[in-house]
Every structure is written in structure tokens, then in C-alpha cells.
Amino acid sequence: MKNKMMIKFNSLSENERFARNVIASFLLPLNPSVSELSDVKTAVSEAVTNAIVHGYPNDVGEVTMIAEIDGNEVHIIISDQGVGIESLENAMEPFFTTKPDEERSGMGFTIIKTFMDNVKVFSEVNVGTTVDMTKVIKSVA
């Protein structure tokens, strides 16, 4: 089965929950385990939160989520057209944060990489950031 969807939403904190629920609903035909569903929802949550908090720190912008199911693999892209990441190498390091005064842990990308099978991050200053991730749903019968 191959299926694809795309949504766009404002970079408001309440839309992180919306994105989690959308991806969970989209994955239901694969009959994922609770653990697999939780992994994907957590990764989406982290990517969307990064776009909201870091992509658009001083204004509201647009976040795009594209998801595709191909067989038992889900491919998800979360992107923004915000400020971008100055040093992607630093951002990928555990505990690195540009907002320590806001109690940010700097674990977003580390969490995404932990829960997904493949993760790529692309970013350009003043252009935006894209998180491209895949996960194989092994519980598919």
C-alpha cells in the first residue's frame, strides 16, 4: 500500500499536539505496535517543536509535514522556512541548545535519531530547516 499526505499549519505551540495526532491517524492502517506509534509520534513532536521554537523565534510562520507510507515504511518530512540553523554540526550534538535560558535540553535531534531508523537534517540560515526521517514498521502483518 502506498499513501501520501501533506499538511501545513502555523508555528503555534498547540499545533505540536495536532501534528502528533495527524501522524498517528495516518499510520493506523499499518497497525503499528504501541511502541512504534509512540516512537514516530515522539520524533514528529520533536521536529515540529524545533520548527516552532527555533525556526520562528520571534513570529508565526508555516510548518509543513509530509508523510508517505510505502509498504511497511513511513517517510516523514517536517520543514519550516524560518531562521535556519547556524551550525548544524553543533545542533546535532546532545545537550546543545541555543536557548538555555528557556530550559531547553538540547536533545531534540538526539531523540529523533533514537526513535527513527534514518534521519537527515538540512538547514540554511534565513532559508529554513528540513528534518527528513524514516521508520520501518515491523509489526505489519
Number of C-alpha atoms within 10 A of each C-alpha: 8 10 12 13 13 12 12 14 14 14 25 18 12 11 17 22 14 13 22 21 14 16 21 17 11 17 22 11 11 19 15 20 14 9 10 19 19 15 18 25 22 18 25 28 23 20 25 29 20 23 30 26 17 19 28 21 14 11 11 14 17 17 25 19 22 16 22 18 22 13 13 18 18 23 18 24 20 25 25 26 20 26 19 21 20 12 11 14 9 13 18 17 14 14 16 17 19 14 12 11 7 8 8 14 13 19 17 25 22 16 16 23 17 13 21 20 13 14 19 12 15 13 20 16 14 13 13 18 26 21 23 18 24 21 19 18 21 13 12 13 8
